[in-house]
């Protein structure tokens, strides 16, 4: 399997999704494109690769220094995960997982920020931080949005 090509493909899908999120007008069509052509395609890619790996249909491409033998998907220890991530497949599948979830979180934050009338200038640093360090960007967004979320909820009563 061409792990490098798959890695490049997933990165391209994610970058296009993030560019659309950051640069295009936020309309239902834009949201749908990011959700289905971005997040959905990354999720589908992840699911197919995971099935192929669990079914031992493809060679995971163990790298030099990797432990011998196939990865056991029930071995959720540091050593077990190290064995998985010492394969090209493990890196691509893990990275695709990150890309899909980070783009989904970025889409949610963008929609949430729009609904709470945060300007794009305020949104961009949070979205870039989610792109670069997902959970940190999300945590900071949740902290910043809280006051406005409460105000919006009070106004809706």
SEROFI-268674 format. One record per atom (N, C-alpha, C, O): x, y, z; residue in three letters; atom name; residue number from 1. Coordinates in steps of 0.02 Angstrom, whole numbers. Layout:
! residues N
       xx       yy       zz   rest   atom    nr
        X        Y        Z    ALA     CA   NUM
...
This chain:
! residues 157
       xx       yy       zz   rest   atom    nr
       43      -59        0    UNK      N     1
        0        0        0    UNK     CA     1
       45       62        0    UNK      C     1
       99       62       29    UNK      O     1
       23      113      -32    UNK      N     2
       61      174      -39    UNK     CA     2
       46      220       20    UNK      C     2
        6      266       13    UNK      O     2
       77      209       76    UNK      N     3
       62      247      137    UNK     CA     3
       79      321      129    UNK      C     3
       42      363      153    UNK      O     3
      134      336       95    UNK      N     4
      152      406       84    UNK     CA     4
       99      442       43    UNK      C     4
       83      500       57    UNK      O     4
       73      409       -8    UNK      N     5
       20      440      -50    UNK     CA     5
      -43      451       -9    UNK      C     5
      -75      503      -16    UNK      O     5
      -62      403       32    UNK      N     6
     -121      411       74    UNK     CA     6
     -111      467      125    UNK      C     6
     -157      506      138    UNK      O     6
      -51      472      151    UNK      N     7
      -35      526      198    UNK     CA     7
      -43      593      163    UNK      C     7
      -73      639      191    UNK      O     7
      -17      599      102    UNK      N     8
      -23      661       64    UNK     CA     8
      -96      677       47    UNK      C     8
     -116      735       50    UNK      O     8
     -135      625       30    UNK      N     9
     -206      635       14    UNK     CA     9
     -244      662       74    UNK      C     9
     -282      709       68    UNK      O     9
     -233      631      133    UNK      N    10
     -270      654      192    UNK     CA    10
     -250      725      211    UNK      C    10
     -293      764      232    UNK      O    10
     -187      741      204    UNK      N    11
     -165      809      218    UNK     CA    11
     -197      859      170    UNK      C    11
     -218      913      191    UNK      O    11
     -201      841      107    UNK      N    12
     -232      885       57    UNK     CA    12
     -306      897       73    UNK      C    12
     -329      953       70    UNK      O    12
     -342      844       89    UNK      N    13
     -413      850      106    UNK     CA    13
     -421      896      167    UNK      C    13
     -464      940      167    UNK      O    13
     -379      886      217    UNK      N    14
     -384      928      278    UNK     CA    14
     -367     1001      263    UNK      C    14
     -403     1045      287    UNK      O    14
     -315     1014      226    UNK      N    15
     -296     1082      211    UNK     CA    15
     -350     1118      170    UNK      C    15
     -364     1177      183    UNK      O    15
     -380     1083      123    UNK      N    16
     -434     1113       84    UNK     CA    16
     -493     1129      130    UNK      C    16
     -523     1182      125    UNK      O    16
     -510     1082      175    UNK      N    17
     -565     1094      222    UNK     CA    17
     -551     1153      268    UNK      C    17
     -595     1194      279    UNK      O    17
     -490     1157      293    UNK      N    18
     -472     1213      337    UNK     CA    18
     -471     1279      299    UNK      C    18
     -492     1330      325    UNK      O    18
     -446     1278      237    UNK      N    19
     -446     1339      197    UNK     CA    19
     -518     1363      185    UNK      C    19
     -532     1423      189    UNK      O    19
     -562     1317      170    UNK      N    20
     -633     1335      161    UNK     CA    20
     -662     1364      225    UNK      C    20
     -698     1413      223    UNK      O    20
     -646     1334      281    UNK      N    21
     -671     1357      345    UNK     CA    21
     -646     1427      361    UNK      C    21
     -684     1469      386    UNK      O    21
     -584     1440      347    UNK      N    22
     -554     1505      363    UNK     CA    22
     -570     1559      312    UNK      C    22
     -576     1618      331    UNK      O    22
     -577     1542      249    UNK      N    23
     -579     1593      197    UNK     CA    23
     -647     1602      162    UNK      C    23
     -661     1657      138    UNK      O    23
     -687     1550      159    UNK      N    24
     -750     1556      122    UNK     CA    24
     -806     1583      166    UNK      C    24
     -804     1577      227    UNK      O    24
     -856     1614      134    UNK      N    25
     -914     1636      173    UNK     CA    25
     -947     1575      206    UNK      C    25
     -951     1521      176    UNK      O    25
     -970     1584      266    UNK      N    26
    -1001     1528      302    UNK     CA    26
    -1075     1524      285    UNK      C    26
    -1117     1558      314    UNK      O    26
    -1089     1484      237    UNK      N    27
    -1157     1472      214    UNK     CA    27
    -1171     1397      221    UNK      C    27
    -1125     1358      230    UNK      O    27
    -1234     1377      217    UNK      N    28
    -1249     1305      223    UNK     CA    28
    -1210     1262      173    UNK      C    28
    -1188     1207      191    UNK      O    28
    -1201     1285      111    UNK      N    29
    -1163     1245       63    UNK     CA    29
    -1091     1237       85    UNK      C    29
    -1063     1183       79    UNK      O    29
    -1061     1290      109    UNK      N    30
     -991     1287      133    UNK     CA    30
     -986     1238      192    UNK      C    30
     -941     1196      193    UNK      O    30
    -1032     1243      239    UNK      N    31
    -1032     1197      296    UNK     CA    31
    -1039     1125      273    UNK      C    31
    -1005     1080      297    UNK      O    31
    -1085     1113      225    UNK      N    32
    -1095     1045      200    UNK     CA    32
    -1033     1018      165    UNK      C    32
    -1015      960      174    UNK      O    32
    -1001     1061      125    UNK      N    33
     -940     1039       91    UNK     CA    33
     -885     1020      141    UNK      C    33
     -852      969      133    UNK      O    33
     -876     1062      191    UNK      N    34
     -825     1047      242    UNK     CA    34
     -843      983      279    UNK      C    34
     -800      941      292    UNK      O    34
     -906      976      297    UNK      N    35
     -928      918      335    UNK     CA    35
     -922      853      295    UNK      C    35
     -894      804      319    UNK      O    35
     -948      853      234    UNK      N    36
     -951      791      196    UNK     CA    36
     -889      778      153    UNK      C    36
     -863      723      152    UNK      O    36
     -865      830      117    UNK      N    37
     -807      821       75    UNK     CA    37
     -742      824      115    UNK      C    37
     -690      799       92    UNK      O    37
     -744      853      173    UNK      N    38
     -685      857      216    UNK     CA    38
     -688      804      271    UNK      C    38
     -654      753      267    UNK      O    38
     -727      818      322    UNK      N    39
     -731      773      380    UNK     CA    39
     -755      703      358    UNK      C    39
     -725      653      378    UNK      O    39
     -808      700      318    UNK      N    40
     -835      636      298    UNK     CA    40
     -785      594      259    UNK      C    40
     -779      534      271    UNK      O    40
     -750      626      212    UNK      N    41
     -700      589      173    UNK     CA    41
     -643      565      216    UNK      C    41
     -618      509      206    UNK      O    41
     -621      606      263    UNK      N    42
     -569      583      309    UNK     CA    42
     -593      525      352    UNK      C    42
     -556      478      364    UNK      O    42
     -655      528      376    UNK      N    43
     -683      473      416    UNK     CA    43
     -688      409      375    UNK      C    43
     -673      355      400    UNK      O    43
     -711      416      313    UNK      N    44
     -716      357      269    UNK     CA    44
     -647      327      257    UNK      C    44
     -638      266      260    UNK      O    44
     -598      369      243    UNK      N    45
     -530      345      232    UNK     CA    45
     -505      309      294    UNK      C    45
     -476      254      289    UNK      O    45
     -516      338      353    UNK      N    46
     -496      307      416    UNK     CA    46
     -529      238      424    UNK      C    46
     -496      189      440    UNK      O    46
     -594      235      412    UNK      N    47
     -631      173      421    UNK     CA    47
     -606      118      374    UNK      C    47
     -597       61      395    UNK      O    47
     -596      135      311    UNK      N    48
     -572       85      263    UNK     CA    48
     -502       61      283    UNK      C    48
     -489        0      282    UNK      O    48
     -458      107      300    UNK      N    49
     -390       86      320    UNK     CA    49
     -391       43      382    UNK      C    49
     -354       -6      387    UNK      O    49
     -432       62      430    UNK      N    50
     -436       22      492    UNK     CA    50
     -460      -49      478    UNK      C    50
     -433      -97      505    UNK      O    50
     -512      -55      436    UNK      N    51
     -537     -122      419    UNK     CA    51
     -483     -162      382    UNK      C    51
     -474     -222      396    UNK      O    51
     -448     -131      336    UNK      N    52
     -395     -166      300    UNK     CA    52
     -339     -188      347    UNK      C    52
     -310     -242      339    UNK      O    52
     -323     -146      396    UNK      N    53
     -270     -164      443    UNK     CA    53
     -292     -217      492    UNK      C    53
     -255     -266      503    UNK      O    53
     -350     -210      521    UNK      N    54
     -375     -260      569    UNK     CA    54
     -384     -327      534    UNK      C    54
     -370     -379      562    UNK      O    54
     -408     -325      471    UNK      N    55
     -416     -386      433    UNK     CA    55
     -351     -414      405    UNK      C    55
     -351     -466      372    UNK      O    55
     -296     -380      418    UNK      N    56
     -230     -399      394    UNK     CA    56
     -228     -408      318    UNK      C    56
     -195     -453      292    UNK      O    56
     -265     -364      283    UNK      N    57
     -268     -365      211    UNK     CA    57
     -209     -327      181    UNK      C    57
     -187     -342      125    UNK      O    57
     -183     -278      217    UNK      N    58
     -128     -238      192    UNK     CA    58
      -68     -244      238    UNK      C    58
      -75     -258      298    UNK      O    58
      -10     -233      210    UNK      N    59
       52     -233      249    UNK     CA    59
       57     -166      286    UNK      C    59
       54     -113      255    UNK      O    59
       64     -168      352    UNK      N    60
       67     -106      389    UNK     CA    60
      131      -66      379    UNK      C    60
      135       -8      398    UNK      O    60
      182      -97      348    UNK      N    61
      243      -61      333    UNK     CA    61
      283      -44      396    UNK      C    61
      298       14      409    UNK      O    61
      301      -96      434    UNK      N    62
      341      -84      494    UNK     CA    62
      406      -50      476    UNK      C    62
      439      -67      427    UNK      O    62
      426       -1      517    UNK      N    63
      488       36      504    UNK     CA    63
      545        4      543    UNK      C    63
      534      -36      589    UNK      O    63
      605       21      524    UNK      N    64
      664       -6      557    UNK     CA    64
      661        7      632    UNK      C    64
      646       63      653    UNK      O    64
      675      -44      671    UNK      N    65
      674      -37      744    UNK     CA    65
      608      -56      775    UNK      C    65
      603      -57      837    UNK      O    65
      558      -72      734    UNK      N    66
      492      -91      760    UNK     CA    66
      496     -161      790    UNK      C    66
      535     -202      768    UNK      O    66
      455     -173      841    UNK      N    67
      451     -239      871    UNK     CA    67
      426     -290      820    UNK      C    67
      386     -272      776    UNK      O    67
      448     -351      825    UNK      N    68
      428     -403      778    UNK     CA    68
      356     -423      791    UNK      C    68
      330     -418      847    UNK      O    68
      323     -448      738    UNK      N    69
      256     -474      744    UNK     CA    69
      203     -422      731    UNK      C    69
      217     -362      732    UNK      O    69
      142     -445      717    UNK      N    70
       87     -398      701    UNK     CA    70
       61     -362      762    UNK      C    70
       68     -386      819    UNK      O    70
       33     -304      751    UNK      N    71
        3     -265      805    UNK     CA    71
      -61     -300      829    UNK      C    71
     -100     -325      788    UNK      O    71
      -70     -303      893    UNK      N    72
     -130     -332      923    UNK     CA    72
     -175     -275      944    UNK      C    72
     -158     -236      988    UNK      O    72
     -234     -269      912    UNK      N    73
     -279     -213      925    UNK     CA    73
     -310     -214      994    UNK      C    73
     -344     -167     1014    UNK      O    73
     -299     -267     1032    UNK      N    74
     -323     -268     1101    UNK     CA    74
     -269     -246     1150    UNK      C    74
     -282     -242     1210    UNK      O    74
     -209     -233     1126    UNK      N    75
     -153     -214     1168    UNK     CA    75
     -149     -138     1174    UNK      C    75
     -109     -106     1140    UNK      O    75
     -190     -110     1218    UNK      N    76
     -190      -38     1229    UNK     CA    76
     -145      -19     1287    UNK      C    76
     -168        6     1338    UNK      O    76
      -82      -32     1277    UNK      N    77
      -30      -12     1325    UNK     CA    77
       17       35     1287    UNK      C    77
       13       41     1226    UNK      O    77
       60       67     1323    UNK      N    78
      109      110     1289    UNK     CA    78
      151       68     1240    UNK      C    78
      163       89     1184    UNK      O    78
      172        9     1262    UNK      N    79
      213      -34     1219    UNK     CA    79
      173      -56     1158    UNK      C    79
      199      -59     1102    UNK      O    79
      109      -72     1168    UNK      N    80
       67      -94     1113    UNK     CA    80
       55      -38     1063    UNK      C    80
       59      -50     1002    UNK      O    80
       42       21     1088    UNK      N    81
       31       78     1042    UNK     CA    81
       96       98     1008    UNK      C    81
       95      119      950    UNK      O    81
      152       92     1042    UNK      N    82
      216      106     1011    UNK     CA    82
      227       60      952    UNK      C    82
      253       80      900    UNK      O    82
      207       -3      961    UNK      N    83
      214      -52      906    UNK     CA    83
      172      -31      846    UNK      C    83
      195      -36      789    UNK      O    83
      111       -7      859    UNK      N    84
       68       17      804    UNK     CA    84
       99       77      770    UNK      C    84
      102       80      708    UNK      O    84
      123      125      809    UNK      N    85
      149      187      779    UNK     CA    85
      219      179      752    UNK      C    85
      249      227      727    UNK      O    85
      247      120      757    UNK      N    86
      310      105      724    UNK     CA    86
      298       74      655    UNK      C    86
      340       39      628    UNK      O    86
      238       87      628    UNK      N    87
      221       65      561    UNK     CA    87
      197      125      521    UNK      C    87
      170      173      549    UNK      O    87
      208      122      456    UNK      N    88
      182      176      414    UNK     CA    88
      106      179      419    UNK      C    88
       77      233      421    UNK      O    88
       74      121      422    UNK      N    89
        1      119      427    UNK     CA    89
      -23      152      491    UNK      C    89
      -71      190      491    UNK      O    89
       11      137      546    UNK      N    90
       -8      167      610    UNK     CA    90
       -4      242      609    UNK      C    90
      -48      277      635    UNK      O    90
       48      268      578    UNK      N    91
       55      341      573    UNK     CA    91
        0      370      529    UNK      C    91
      -31      419      549    UNK      O    91
      -14      340      472    UNK      N    92
      -65      367      426    UNK     CA    92
     -134      362      457    UNK      C    92
     -173      410      454    UNK      O    92
     -150      305      487    UNK      N    93
     -217      297      518    UNK     CA    93
     -224      345      577    UNK      C    93
     -276      377      584    UNK      O    93
     -174      349      619    UNK      N    94
     -176      394      676    UNK     CA    94
     -182      467      655    UNK      C    94
     -221      505      683    UNK      O    94
     -143      486      605    UNK      N    95
     -144      555      580    UNK     CA    95
     -212      571      549    UNK      C    95
     -238      626      558    UNK      O    95
     -240      524      512    UNK      N    96
     -306      534      482    UNK     CA    96
     -359      544      536    UNK      C    96
     -404      585      528    UNK      O    96
     -353      507      590    UNK      N    97
     -397      515      648    UNK     CA    97
     -393      586      675    UNK      C    97
     -445      618      685    UNK      O    97
     -333      610      686    UNK      N    98
     -323      679      710    UNK     CA    98
     -352      730      662    UNK      C    98
     -388      776      682    UNK      O    98
     -337      722      598    UNK      N    99
     -360      770      548    UNK     CA    99
     -437      774      545    UNK      C    99
     -465      828      542    UNK      O    99
     -469      716      547    UNK      N   100
     -543      714      544    UNK     CA   100
     -573      749      604    UNK      C   100
     -618      790      597    UNK      O   100
     -549      732      664    UNK      N   101
     -579      761      724    UNK     CA   101
     -562      835      731    UNK      C   101
     -605      874      752    UNK      O   101
     -502      854      715    UNK      N   102
     -484      925      719    UNK     CA   102
     -525      967      671    UNK      C   102
     -547     1022      688    UNK      O   102
     -536      942      610    UNK      N   103
     -576      980      562    UNK     CA   103
     -649      983      585    UNK      C   103
     -681     1035      578    UNK      O   103
     -675      929      613    UNK      N   104
     -743      930      639    UNK     CA   104
     -749      981      696    UNK      C   104
     -797     1019      699    UNK      O   104
     -701      981      741    UNK      N   105
     -702     1029      797    UNK     CA   105
     -696     1100      770    UNK      C   105
     -731     1145      794    UNK      O   105
     -653     1111      720    UNK      N   106
     -646     1177      690    UNK     CA   106
     -711     1200      659    UNK      C   106
     -730     1259      666    UNK      O   106
     -746     1155      625    UNK      N   107
     -811     1172      596    UNK     CA   107
     -861     1191      650    UNK      C   107
     -897     1239      643    UNK      O   107
     -862     1152      704    UNK      N   108
     -908     1167      760    UNK     CA   108
     -891     1236      791    UNK      C   108
     -936     1276      804    UNK      O   108
     -827     1249      802    UNK      N   109
     -807     1313      831    UNK     CA   109
     -826     1370      785    UNK      C   109
     -852     1421      808    UNK      O   109
     -814     1363      720    UNK      N   110
     -833     1415      673    UNK     CA   110
     -908     1429      674    UNK      C   110
     -928     1487      675    UNK      O   110
     -948     1378      675    UNK      N   111
    -1021     1386      677    UNK     CA   111
    -1042     1416      744    UNK      C   111
    -1085     1461      746    UNK      O   111
    -1012     1392      798    UNK      N   112
    -1028     1418      864    UNK     CA   112
    -1010     1491      869    UNK      C   112
    -1049     1532      896    UNK      O   112
     -952     1509      844    UNK      N   113
     -929     1579      847    UNK     CA   113
     -974     1624      804    UNK      C   113
     -991     1679      825    UNK      O   113
     -994     1599      746    UNK      N   114
    -1040     1638      705    UNK     CA   114
    -1107     1648      740    UNK      C   114
    -1134     1703      739    UNK      O   114
    -1132     1596      772    UNK      N   115
    -1196     1601      808    UNK     CA   115
    -1193     1649      867    UNK      C   115
    -1244     1676      888    UNK      O   115
    -1134     1659      894    UNK      N   116
    -1126     1703      951    UNK     CA   116
    -1097     1771      930    UNK      C   116
    -1075     1810      972    UNK      O   116
    -1097     1783      866    UNK      N   117
    -1075     1848      837    UNK     CA   117
    -1003     1866      852    UNK      C   117
     -987     1925      863    UNK      O   117
     -958     1817      854    UNK      N   118
     -886     1832      859    UNK     CA   118
     -862     1847      788    UNK      C   118
     -880     1812      741    UNK      O   118
     -821     1898      781    UNK      N   119
     -795     1916      715    UNK     CA   119
     -746     1862      691    UNK      C   119
     -720     1823      730    UNK      O   119
     -735     1862      626    UNK      N   120
     -687     1815      597    UNK     CA   120
     -617     1828      625    UNK      C   120
     -578     1781      635    UNK      O   120
     -600     1892      638    UNK      N   121
     -534     1907      666    UNK     CA   121
     -524     1875      734    UNK      C   121
     -468     1854      751    UNK      O   121
     -576     1871      773    UNK      N   122
     -572     1838      838    UNK     CA   122
     -568     1762      829    UNK      C   122
     -532     1728      866    UNK      O   122
     -604     1736      780    UNK      N   123
     -606     1664      769    UNK     CA   123
     -541     1634      744    UNK      C   123
     -521     1580      764    UNK      O   123
     -508     1670      699    UNK      N   124
     -450     1642      664    UNK     CA   124
     -396     1615      711    UNK      C   124
     -372     1559      699    UNK      O   124
     -375     1651      764    UNK      N   125
     -324     1622      807    UNK     CA   125
     -345     1555      839    UNK      C   125
     -305     1510      847    UNK      O   125
     -409     1551      858    UNK      N   126
     -433     1489      889    UNK     CA   126
     -434     1432      837    UNK      C   126
     -414     1376      852    UNK      O   126
     -457     1448      777    UNK      N   127
     -460     1397      725    UNK     CA   127
     -390     1373      706    UNK      C   127
     -379     1314      697    UNK      O   127
     -342     1419      701    UNK      N   128
     -274     1399      686    UNK     CA   128
     -243     1358      742    UNK      C   128
     -206     1311      730    UNK      O   128
     -260     1376      803    UNK      N   129
     -235     1337      860    UNK     CA   129
     -266     1267      861    UNK      C   129
     -232     1219      879    UNK      O   129
     -329     1262      843    UNK      N   130
     -360     1195      838    UNK     CA   130
     -326     1155      783    UNK      C   130
     -313     1096      791    UNK      O   130
     -311     1187      727    UNK      N   131
     -276     1154      672    UNK     CA   131
     -208     1128      695    UNK      C   131
     -188     1073      676    UNK      O   131
     -172     1167      734    UNK      N   132
     -104     1150      754    UNK     CA   132
     -101     1108      818    UNK      C   132
      -57     1066      825    UNK      O   132
     -146     1120      865    UNK      N   133
     -144     1086      930    UNK     CA   133
     -215     1077      956    UNK      C   133
     -234     1105     1007    UNK      O   133
     -254     1037      920    UNK      N   134
     -326     1028      930    UNK     CA   134
     -354     1040      999    UNK      C   134
     -391     1089     1008    UNK      O   134
     -340      998     1048    UNK      N   135
     -371     1006     1114    UNK     CA   135
     -355     1072     1148    UNK      C   135
     -397     1099     1184    UNK      O   135
     -296     1099     1138    UNK      N   136
     -278     1163     1168    UNK     CA   136
     -321     1218     1139    UNK      C   136
     -348     1260     1176    UNK      O   136
     -328     1219     1073    UNK      N   137
     -370     1269     1041    UNK     CA   137
     -443     1263     1062    UNK      C   137
     -476     1314     1074    UNK      O   137
     -468     1203     1068    UNK      N   138
     -537     1192     1090    UNK     CA   138
     -546     1215     1162    UNK      C   138
     -595     1249     1177    UNK      O   138
     -500     1198     1205    UNK      N   139
     -504     1219     1275    UNK     CA   139
     -507     1295     1281    UNK      C   139
     -548     1322     1318    UNK      O   139
     -463     1329     1245    UNK      N   140
     -462     1402     1248    UNK     CA   140
     -527     1431     1219    UNK      C   140
     -553     1480     1245    UNK      O   140
     -553     1401     1165    UNK      N   141
     -616     1425     1137    UNK     CA   141
     -672     1418     1188    UNK      C   141
     -712     1464     1198    UNK      O   141
     -675     1360     1221    UNK      N   142
     -728     1349     1270    UNK     CA   142
     -725     1400     1327    UNK      C   142
     -776     1422     1352    UNK      O   142
     -665     1418     1346    UNK      N   143
     -657     1467     1399    UNK     CA   143
     -679     1537     1376    UNK      C   143
     -713     1573     1413    UNK      O   143
     -661     1555     1315    UNK      N   144
     -678     1622     1289    UNK     CA   144
     -752     1629     1273    UNK      C   144
     -781     1682     1284    UNK      O   144
     -783     1578     1248    UNK      N   145
     -852     1582     1226    UNK     CA   145
     -902     1582     1284    UNK      C   145
     -960     1601     1275    UNK      O   145
     -880     1560     1342    UNK      N   146
     -927     1548     1398    UNK     CA   146
     -969     1609     1416    UNK      C   146
    -1030     1603     1422    UNK      O   146
     -938     1666     1423    UNK      N   147
     -976     1726     1443    UNK     CA   147
    -1030     1743     1390    UNK      C   147
    -1087     1758     1407    UNK      O   147
    -1010     1742     1327    UNK      N   148
    -1057     1758     1274    UNK     CA   148
    -1111     1704     1268    UNK      C   148
    -1169     1720     1254    UNK      O   148
    -1093     1641     1278    UNK      N   149
    -1143     1587     1276    UNK     CA   149
    -1196     1598     1329    UNK      C   149
    -1256     1588     1316    UNK      O   149
    -1176     1618     1389    UNK      N   150
    -1224     1630     1442    UNK     CA   150
    -1269     1690     1425    UNK      C   150
    -1329     1689     1439    UNK      O   150
    -1240     1742     1397    UNK      N   151
    -1278     1801     1377    UNK     CA   151
    -1329     1784     1323    UNK      C   151
    -1386     1807     1326    UNK      O   151
    -1310     1743     1275    UNK      N   152
    -1355     1723     1222    UNK     CA   152
    -1412     1680     1251    UNK      C   152
    -1470     1688     1231    UNK      O   152
    -1395     1636     1298    UNK      N   153
    -1446     1594     1329    UNK     CA   153
    -1496     1636     1370    UNK      C   153
    -1556     1623     1368    UNK      O   153
    -1471     1686     1405    UNK      N   154
    -1515     1730     1445    UNK     CA   154
    -1561     1770     1398    UNK      C   154
    -1620     1779     1413    UNK      O   154
    -1535     1794     1343    UNK      N   155
    -1575     1834     1296    UNK     CA   155
    -1629     1791     1262    UNK      C   155
    -1681     1818     1243    UNK      O   155
    -1617     1727     1256    UNK      N   156
    -1664     1683     1223    UNK     CA   156
    -1724     1666     1268    UNK      C   156
    -1776     1642     1244    UNK      O   156
    -1718     1678     1333    UNK      N   157
    -1773     1661     1380    UNK     CA   157
    -1829     1709     1375    UNK      C   157
    -1879     1702     1411    UNK      O   157
